[in-house]
Amino acid sequence: MTGADGDGVLAVNVAGDDILVNTTQGSVTASDIGINVLNQGSGDTSIVAGDIVAAAGAAIRSTSYGTTATISAFRAISGARGIEAVHYGTGELAIRADAVTGTTAEGILAYNAGSGLTIDTVGGVTGATAGITAFNGGTGALSVTTGD
């Protein structure tokens, strides 16, 4: 899947329930953001991704207002920022990733206002400014576990 002049995948949920984006059956290449998800609905946000290359924007950008937000990146992802996740919902924000690269910013940038923030990486996380930046403004715990 290629976004030659913009995002590879743009998914917006304005008033519905859950939103699910699954790109594990192929790769995503984009001139801007690889996978760009906005969930203003009341349900869960789920992103399951394979290989992603984003030239100017984040490989994965998720903004959610629903209950929980989960990002699972099972292969190599690379963008100006690897993963950018902002969760204003009531539940947990969970990020699980293999190899993440931020070419001009963080490998992973995460902000949570819900009930906890968990980041778990298996492969390396590399960023131009920081590997992982995590802010938990919610009520639950902040947990970061790196495998490399």
PyMOL commands that set and color helices and strands:
alter all, ss='L'
color gray80, all
select strands_A, chain A and resi 2-3+9-13+19-22+28-30+35-39+45-49+52-54+60-64+69-73+77-79+83-87+92-97+100-102+108-112+116-121+125-127+132-136+142-146
alter strands_A, ss='S'
color yellow, strands_A
deselect
rebuild
show_as cartoon
